[in-house]
Amino acid sequence: MQPIRHAVKKMAALALAASAALAAQAQDVTLVSIQSMTGPAAFAGAVFQKAVQLAVEEANAKGGIHGSKISVVERDNAGDKGQAINLTNQAIDRDRALMVIGPTTTADSLAVAPVFNEKRTPFIGFAGSDAILKAGPWTLKFRQGTDVDGPVLARYVLEKTPVRKVALVFDRTNEALIEFKNVFRDAFKAGGGTVVAEEAVVSSDTNFLPLATKLKSMDVDAVYLTSYAEQSANIVQQLRKAGLPEKVRILGSLAIVSPKFLSAAGKAAEGVIAISDYVPGMDRPLNKAFDAAYQARYKTEPDSYAATGYSLAQVVLATLREAGPNPTREKVRDAYMRVRNVPVVVGSGTWTHAERRPHYGALVLTVKDGQFAIAP
């Protein structure tokens, strides 16, 4: 009888331990991150994912949120809107995500926003355009609107340089990049500048010699680019090879601020002026810690995309803390509405929002000796 009793007690103990493990697992906070980890926007999506993972690892190492560990389920929509919608439904219905991070692009965010709002699940993506808010109250934002960056760059150019006449080159296939162009254009004109031309490209274009020849013939002081980093680098190189004078400055939206732009453009990048929300080496405690941690984790220096992903994760973590123990999707959405003044590594170092419209400031950068630095 004694051996039987002992076996029963052992089985009961094992069952109790298993039950406790399941209970602990059930308390984990599940997030789903839908990013363009492959495809045309992978240069941003894959980096966003790494930075989010770093922030979550740091939070879990400190005990998680209200004693619960955070689990991030990674999904790749490869820049495809249809796949983004499919993954959204899976995240909501199968993964039972408390909150979803992503998608990477404005176009994908606009495609999935109605699904999240219909199914009453909060998501916070990387889109800058306020157009995503129109889908409903379950659409949350991290990035500030395009109306913040453009005026800062326009004001700097008009006040600090002799540039008064510009030609605009923009990717017409991306809503956010079109908005960047429009906001800069309007602010530049309002400040007394002249827009000589607006030239559209598409993301798949690689031959810009006809465009370069056209721009070379125009009376302009600068060319403003709002296309992604590697394409912008290609445009800059072809502009210079076509004979665009060095006195004609190159200006850029935050889309070009990436090590890939610097490496692809080479010497042609020198002197470029661009707007951004991050530059490595800023003398702030959180920035120093992030720069070191990212370098140690991924063996490469963080760029603006890494800083954006890490900062978005800080807002998500602050939201989960505000939601309290045993959060629901509705509690998370309501908590986001209350969250203010979150420390981040972008812009001024503090993220806040008013009715889901964030603000954290911007930096004007220039390329000097092959590196982005804060403009004088």
Backbone torsions as a table, in degrees:
resi	resn	phi	psi	omega
1	MET	NA	-38.2	-177.3
2	GLN	-60.3	-46.0	178.2
3	PRO	-60.0	-37.4	-179.0
4	ILE	-65.6	-46.0	179.3
5	ARG	-59.2	-42.2	-179.5
6	HIS	-61.8	-42.5	179.8
7	ALA	-64.7	-41.4	179.6
8	VAL	-62.9	-44.9	179.5
9	LYS	-61.9	-40.0	-179.5
10	LYS	-64.7	-42.2	179.3
11	MET	-64.7	-39.5	179.5
12	ALA	-64.6	-40.2	179.2
13	ALA	-64.9	-42.0	178.4
14	LEU	-63.6	-41.6	179.2
15	ALA	-63.5	-40.4	179.5
16	LEU	-64.9	-42.0	178.7
17	ALA	-63.8	-41.7	178.6
18	ALA	-63.9	-40.9	178.9
19	SER	-63.7	-41.5	179.2
20	ALA	-64.5	-39.0	179.0
21	ALA	-64.6	-42.2	178.5
22	LEU	-64.3	-39.6	-179.8
23	ALA	-64.7	-41.6	178.9
24	ALA	-64.1	-40.4	178.8
25	GLN	-64.9	-38.0	-179.0
26	ALA	-65.8	-24.1	-179.0
27	GLN	-83.2	-10.2	178.6
28	ASP	-59.6	144.8	176.9
29	VAL	-90.3	118.8	-177.5
30	THR	-100.5	120.3	172.8
31	LEU	-113.8	148.1	173.1
32	VAL	-116.9	132.1	178.6
33	SER	-113.1	113.6	179.3
34	ILE	-103.6	110.9	-177.0
35	GLN	-131.9	160.9	171.9
36	SER	-85.0	78.5	-177.5
37	MET	-79.9	-16.7	170.1
38	THR	-131.6	173.1	-179.9
39	GLY	91.2	-172.6	-172.3
40	PRO	-65.1	-23.6	-179.5
41	ALA	-104.3	17.5	-177.9
42	ALA	-64.4	-27.6	179.0
43	PHE	-59.3	-26.0	176.4
44	ALA	-99.4	-49.4	-173.7
45	GLY	-61.3	-42.2	-179.0
46	ALA	-65.9	-35.5	179.3
47	VAL	-73.7	-41.6	174.9
48	PHE	-52.6	-45.7	-176.0
49	GLN	-62.6	-44.4	179.5
50	LYS	-60.6	-43.2	-176.7
51	ALA	-68.6	-39.2	176.6
52	VAL	-61.7	-44.7	-178.8
53	GLN	-62.1	-39.9	178.2
54	LEU	-60.8	-46.2	-179.3
55	ALA	-63.0	-39.6	-180.0
56	VAL	-69.1	-41.2	177.2
57	GLU	-59.2	-41.8	179.1
58	GLU	-64.3	-42.0	-179.9
59	ALA	-65.5	-42.3	179.5
60	ASN	-65.5	-35.4	178.8
61	ALA	-64.9	-22.6	178.7
62	LYS	-96.9	11.0	176.7
63	GLY	106.6	2.7	178.1
64	GLY	79.0	-153.1	-179.5
65	ILE	-114.6	116.9	-178.3
66	HIS	51.9	37.8	177.8
67	GLY	84.0	-4.2	179.9
68	SER	-100.3	136.9	174.9
69	LYS	-76.6	152.4	-180.0
70	ILE	-104.7	128.1	177.8
71	SER	-112.8	127.5	179.0
72	VAL	-111.3	117.1	176.2
73	VAL	-91.0	120.2	-175.6
74	GLU	-94.0	131.8	178.4
75	ARG	-130.9	142.1	-178.7
76	ASP	-114.5	116.2	177.6
77	ASN	-95.9	-1.3	173.6
78	ALA	56.3	26.8	179.1
79	GLY	73.9	16.2	-178.4
80	ASP	-104.0	124.6	-176.6
81	LYS	-63.3	-42.4	179.8
82	GLY	-61.6	-42.6	177.8
83	GLN	-66.5	-36.1	177.7
84	ALA	-61.6	-40.6	178.6
85	ILE	-66.1	-43.7	178.0
86	ASN	-59.9	-45.2	-179.3
87	LEU	-68.0	-30.8	175.8
88	THR	-63.1	-47.7	178.6
89	ASN	-61.9	-39.6	177.8
90	GLN	-64.7	-42.5	-179.2
91	ALA	-61.3	-39.2	-177.7
92	ILE	-76.4	-49.1	-169.9
93	ASP	-89.8	-39.1	-175.5
94	ARG	-95.8	-47.9	-176.9
95	ASP	-80.3	-13.9	179.7
96	ARG	53.6	43.9	-177.8
97	ALA	-62.5	134.9	174.8
98	LEU	-71.9	-33.2	-179.6
99	MET	-156.7	150.8	179.8
100	VAL	-117.9	135.3	176.5
101	ILE	-102.9	127.6	-179.0
102	GLY	107.9	-177.9	7.5
103	PRO	-75.1	-175.1	-175.1
104	THR	-76.4	-44.3	-171.2
105	THR	-105.2	161.4	176.7
106	THR	-63.1	-42.9	-178.4
107	ALA	-59.4	-44.9	179.6
108	ASP	-68.7	-36.2	178.8
109	SER	-64.9	-40.6	177.3
110	LEU	-63.4	-33.1	-178.7
111	ALA	-71.6	-36.8	-174.6
112	VAL	-93.6	-18.4	-175.5
113	ALA	-54.0	-43.3	178.6
114	PRO	-61.3	-33.0	-179.5
115	VAL	-67.9	-47.0	179.3
116	PHE	-60.4	-40.8	-178.0
117	ASN	-72.7	-35.2	176.4
118	GLU	-65.1	-37.8	-177.4
119	LYS	-98.1	10.7	171.6
120	ARG	52.4	53.1	178.8
121	THR	-126.8	127.4	-178.4
122	PRO	-73.9	138.0	171.4
123	PHE	-136.8	147.9	179.8
124	ILE	-132.0	110.7	-174.6
125	GLY	-106.9	-169.5	-176.0
126	PHE	-103.0	7.1	-178.8
127	ALA	-67.0	138.2	176.0
128	GLY	-88.6	-26.6	-174.9
129	SER	-69.1	133.9	175.5
130	ASP	-71.7	-6.8	180.0
131	ALA	-60.9	-26.8	-178.4
132	ILE	-68.2	-20.8	-178.3
133	LEU	-70.2	-20.4	-175.6
134	LYS	-66.6	-20.2	-177.8
135	ALA	-67.8	-25.9	179.2
136	GLY	145.6	178.3	-171.4
137	PRO	-73.8	-7.2	179.2
138	TRP	-90.2	-3.2	173.4
139	THR	-86.0	117.7	179.7
140	LEU	-113.1	156.7	-177.3
141	LYS	-126.0	147.0	167.5
142	PHE	-105.9	-46.7	-172.8
143	ARG	-77.7	143.6	175.9
144	GLN	-72.7	160.8	-178.3
145	GLY	-66.7	158.9	178.8
146	THR	-63.9	-14.3	-179.8
147	ASP	-73.2	-8.8	179.1
148	VAL	-85.6	-49.5	-171.2
149	ASP	-69.1	-47.7	-173.8
150	GLY	-55.9	-49.8	180.0
151	PRO	-62.5	-34.1	178.6
152	VAL	-62.7	-46.4	179.8
153	LEU	-66.7	-43.6	-179.3
154	ALA	-60.9	-43.3	-179.6
155	ARG	-63.5	-43.7	179.5
156	TYR	-60.9	-47.8	-177.2
157	VAL	-60.7	-43.4	-178.0
158	LEU	-71.7	-31.8	-177.0
159	GLU	-89.9	-30.6	-171.2
160	LYS	-109.2	-10.5	-178.4
161	THR	-131.4	166.2	176.8
162	PRO	-83.2	4.9	-177.0
163	VAL	-65.7	125.1	177.3
164	ARG	-131.2	-18.8	-178.8
165	LYS	-126.4	124.0	-177.0
166	VAL	-129.0	153.8	167.4
167	ALA	-110.5	139.9	-177.6
168	LEU	-106.8	130.8	175.6
169	VAL	-121.1	124.5	-172.9
170	PHE	-141.6	152.9	176.2
171	ASP	-83.4	110.7	-176.0
172	ARG	-79.9	-1.6	-179.6
173	THR	-94.6	-0.3	-175.8
174	ASN	-126.2	119.2	-175.4
175	GLU	-59.8	-42.4	-178.5
176	ALA	-65.1	-40.8	-179.4
177	LEU	-68.0	-33.6	174.1
178	ILE	-64.7	-41.8	178.1
179	GLU	-63.7	-41.8	177.2
180	PHE	-55.1	-44.9	-179.5
181	LYS	-63.2	-47.2	-176.5
182	ASN	-64.3	-42.6	-178.0
183	VAL	-67.0	-44.5	177.3
184	PHE	-62.0	-45.4	180.0
185	ARG	-55.5	-49.9	-176.3
186	ASP	-65.1	-40.4	179.9
187	ALA	-69.3	-38.3	179.9
188	PHE	-65.8	-43.8	178.5
189	LYS	-67.4	-40.0	179.4
190	ALA	-63.5	-28.4	179.5
191	GLY	-85.4	-0.2	177.8
192	GLY	107.9	0.3	178.4
193	GLY	-81.5	167.6	179.9
194	THR	-120.8	132.4	174.7
195	VAL	-98.2	113.3	-175.1
196	VAL	-80.8	-36.2	-177.3
197	ALA	-158.4	156.2	172.3
198	GLU	-126.7	114.8	-175.4
199	GLU	-115.4	125.3	-178.0
200	ALA	-95.5	142.5	170.4
201	VAL	-127.7	170.3	173.1
202	VAL	-119.5	159.1	-170.9
203	SER	-62.2	-21.9	-178.2
204	SER	-90.2	-5.8	-179.0
205	ASP	-66.2	142.0	175.9
206	THR	-132.3	-22.7	-179.7
207	ASN	-97.5	108.4	-177.0
208	PHE	-114.9	15.8	-179.4
209	LEU	-64.0	-42.9	175.3
210	PRO	-59.5	-41.6	177.5
211	LEU	-63.8	-42.8	-179.2
212	ALA	-62.5	-42.1	178.7
213	THR	-62.4	-41.0	179.3
214	LYS	-64.4	-46.5	-178.2
215	LEU	-67.2	-34.7	179.2
216	LYS	-61.3	-32.1	-177.3
217	SER	-81.1	-9.7	-177.0
218	MET	-88.3	154.7	176.4
219	ASP	-91.0	87.9	-177.7
220	VAL	-130.3	153.1	175.1
221	ASP	-95.3	-20.9	-176.2
222	ALA	-158.2	157.1	171.9
223	VAL	-118.9	123.9	179.3
224	TYR	-98.6	126.6	-178.8
225	LEU	-110.9	131.7	167.5
226	THR	-134.3	82.4	171.7
227	SER	-144.3	168.8	-174.3
228	TYR	-69.6	165.0	-163.3
229	ALA	-54.0	-53.0	-173.8
230	GLU	-69.3	-37.4	176.7
231	GLN	-67.5	-41.0	177.1
232	SER	-60.0	-40.8	178.0
233	ALA	-61.8	-41.4	178.7
234	ASN	-62.3	-42.8	178.5
235	ILE	-62.3	-46.3	-178.7
236	VAL	-59.8	-45.5	180.0
237	GLN	-61.1	-43.9	-178.2
238	GLN	-71.1	-31.5	174.7
239	LEU	-62.3	-45.8	-178.8
240	ARG	-69.3	-38.9	179.5
241	LYS	-66.3	-30.2	179.0
242	ALA	-77.4	-7.5	176.4
243	GLY	102.4	15.4	175.2
244	LEU	-61.4	122.9	-174.3
245	PRO	-59.5	149.3	179.5
246	GLU	-62.7	-26.6	179.7
247	LYS	-68.2	-18.2	176.1
248	VAL	-80.9	112.3	-174.7
249	ARG	-76.9	154.1	172.7
250	ILE	-106.1	125.6	177.3
251	LEU	-113.6	155.8	-178.2
252	GLY	-151.1	152.4	172.2
253	SER	-77.7	175.6	-178.6
254	LEU	-65.6	-13.4	179.5
255	ALA	-63.9	-23.1	-177.1
256	ILE	-91.5	-9.6	-174.0
257	VAL	-79.7	91.6	-177.5
258	SER	-157.9	148.3	173.8
259	PRO	-57.0	-27.3	179.2
260	LYS	-65.8	-35.4	175.7
261	PHE	-64.0	-45.3	-177.9
262	LEU	-63.2	-44.7	-177.2
263	SER	-70.7	-36.7	-178.2
264	ALA	-77.1	-36.6	-177.8
265	ALA	-80.8	-27.2	-179.6
266	GLY	60.9	-136.0	-177.0
267	LYS	-64.5	-23.1	-179.1
268	ALA	-67.5	-15.4	179.6
269	ALA	-80.7	-17.5	-175.4
270	GLU	-58.5	130.0	178.2
271	GLY	88.4	-5.6	178.1
272	VAL	-59.9	139.6	175.7
273	ILE	-113.2	127.8	-176.9
274	ALA	-142.6	156.9	175.7
275	ILE	-94.5	144.1	179.5
276	SER	-154.7	177.9	175.9
277	ASP	-121.9	8.4	-176.4
278	TYR	-161.2	145.0	168.7
279	VAL	-145.6	137.2	-179.9
280	PRO	-61.0	150.3	173.4
281	GLY	88.6	12.1	178.8
282	MET	-68.2	140.1	-173.3
283	ASP	-85.3	68.6	175.2
284	ARG	-135.0	141.2	-175.0
285	PRO	-54.1	-47.7	-178.4
286	LEU	-65.3	-38.3	178.6
287	ASN	-64.7	-42.6	178.8
288	LYS	-62.2	-42.5	179.9
289	ALA	-65.8	-41.7	179.5
290	PHE	-65.2	-48.6	-179.5
291	ASP	-54.7	-45.4	-178.1
292	ALA	-68.5	-43.3	-177.7
293	ALA	-66.7	-41.5	-179.7
294	TYR	-66.3	-42.7	178.1
295	GLN	-61.0	-42.6	-179.4
296	ALA	-68.0	-38.5	-175.2
297	ARG	-76.3	-39.8	-171.6
298	TYR	-118.4	1.5	175.5
299	LYS	58.4	33.1	176.0
300	THR	-153.2	155.0	-179.6
301	GLU	-73.9	137.7	178.9
302	PRO	-70.3	149.3	174.1
303	ASP	-114.0	-169.5	-176.5
304	SER	-65.6	-30.1	177.8
305	TYR	-68.8	-40.8	176.9
306	ALA	-63.0	-43.2	179.9
307	ALA	-64.3	-37.7	178.6
308	THR	-66.6	-44.5	179.2
309	GLY	-63.0	-42.0	179.8
310	TYR	-66.6	-41.7	-179.6
311	SER	-67.7	-41.3	175.4
312	LEU	-58.1	-42.3	179.4
313	ALA	-62.0	-35.2	177.6
314	GLN	-63.9	-36.9	176.9
315	VAL	-68.0	-40.7	177.3
316	VAL	-61.7	-46.2	-179.8
317	LEU	-63.2	-40.8	177.6
318	ALA	-63.8	-36.8	178.3
319	THR	-65.6	-43.1	179.6
320	LEU	-65.3	-38.4	176.2
321	ARG	-63.1	-42.8	-179.3
322	GLU	-66.1	-30.2	-178.9
323	ALA	-70.3	-21.4	176.7
324	GLY	84.0	179.6	179.2
325	PRO	-64.0	153.7	178.1
326	ASN	50.3	55.9	-176.9
327	PRO	-73.3	154.1	171.6
328	THR	-114.2	170.4	177.9
329	ARG	-60.0	-40.1	-179.3
330	GLU	-67.5	-39.6	177.7
331	LYS	-63.7	-37.2	179.0
332	VAL	-65.8	-45.3	178.6
333	ARG	-60.8	-44.5	-179.9
334	ASP	-65.6	-35.5	179.3
335	ALA	-65.3	-41.6	177.2
336	TYR	-55.8	-40.4	-178.3
337	MET	-64.5	-23.2	-179.7
338	ARG	-93.2	-19.5	-173.8
339	VAL	-71.4	134.5	178.0
340	ARG	-144.5	158.8	169.6
341	ASN	53.5	54.7	178.2
342	VAL	-86.8	128.7	175.5
343	PRO	-65.1	129.7	-179.5
344	VAL	-137.8	173.4	-178.9
345	VAL	-102.9	3.9	179.1
346	VAL	-105.8	161.7	174.0
347	GLY	56.0	-131.4	-178.9
348	SER	-75.5	-11.2	-177.9
349	GLY	98.8	-1.4	179.2
350	THR	-135.0	126.3	178.3
351	TRP	-102.0	134.9	173.3
352	THR	-146.2	175.9	177.6
353	HIS	-153.6	159.0	173.7
354	ALA	-128.4	110.7	-179.3
355	GLU	54.2	47.9	175.4
356	ARG	73.1	10.5	175.6
357	ARG	-107.9	101.2	-173.0
358	PRO	-74.9	163.4	173.7
359	HIS	-152.6	133.9	174.7
360	TYR	-148.3	5.6	174.2
361	GLY	86.9	173.5	-175.8
362	ALA	-143.7	161.8	-179.6
363	LEU	-124.3	140.7	172.0
364	VAL	-95.6	125.3	-177.8
365	LEU	-116.0	158.9	171.1
366	THR	-135.9	155.8	177.6
367	VAL	-92.1	120.0	179.5
368	LYS	-133.0	123.6	-178.9
369	ASP	54.9	40.4	174.4
370	GLY	79.3	10.3	-179.1
371	GLN	-134.3	148.6	172.3
372	PHE	-74.1	135.6	177.0
373	ALA	-143.4	157.8	178.3
374	ILE	-63.0	129.2	-177.3
375	ALA	-68.6	144.2	179.8
376	PRO	-68.6	NA	NA
